[in-house]
């Protein structure tokens, strides 16, 4: 899988609200109601990631979930990262406190 060009990254980030570029990765922070809601959300992300065979780095701090996507084997961003970000956005609860 080829790395995305800079112009492709900029353009595709417009379709994934909440995600920001940090070097060779994209990151999103989601703040939920409490720990249980954070874990429910993370489990949904885990199922989507497993199905996509592409796994984000996830940091959970009580009600705050930080997800980072990059394609480690290619050293940067690929279609897999942006595709999974779109899918994750579709499962973010509507009642989040971003």
N, C-alpha and C positions, 0 to 999 in steps of 0.2 A: 504494500500500500504506500502510495506516494505522500510525502509531506505536502500540506497545503501551502500555496504561495501566500505572501503577505496580503495581497489584494483579496484573495479568496477568504482569508481569515477575517479581515475587516468586514467584508460583505456578509459572511455567514453569521458573525456575531450579532448582527442586527436582528436575526431571526431567533435568538435565544436570550430574551430579556433576563437580567439578573446575573448573567455570566460576565466576568471580566477577564481580560488577558493578563497573565502574569508570566512573562518570559515565554517559555515553550509550552505553556499549559493555559487552561482556562479554569476559573474558580467561581463557585457560587456558595454563598452563605445563606442558610435558611434558618430562621428562628421560629420555633414552634411553641405551642402552649406549655408543654412540660416534657419531662424525660420520656414518658410513655409515648406521647405523640411523636417525639423525635425517633424513637426506636421503631414505631410502626412505619414511619416514613422511610427510615434507613432500610428496613426489610423490603419495602416495595422497590427501592432503588437497587438493592442487591438482586432481587429477582429479575429486574430489567437488565442489569449489568450481566448477569449470568446468561440470560437468553441472547444478549448481544455478543457474548464472549469478549467483553471489554469492561474492565473493572476500574472504577475511580478510586483514588485515595480518599478515604472518608475519616474525618475527625469529628467526634461527638463530644460535646461539652454540655451536659444536662439537657437544655432545650435548643442548643445551637448545633447545627450540622454544617460542616464545611466540606464541600466536595471539590476535588481537583481532578481534572481530566488531561491526560497527555498520552501519546502512544510511545511508551518507553522504548520499545524495540526499534523505533525509527527516530527517536530523539526530538520529537516535536508533535505538532498537531496534524491530525489526519481527519478524513471524513468520519471515521469511527467516533472521534471525540465529539464533533459537532452533532452527529446523529444521536449519540447517547444523551447529550445535553438537551436536545429537543425532546427526547422521550422523558427525561427526568423532569423537565418543565411541565410536562403533561400530567405528572403525578404529584406535583407540589400542591399541598392543601391550599384552598382558597383563603383560609383564615390565618395565614402566616403573618408574621410581624416584620418582614424584611427590613 
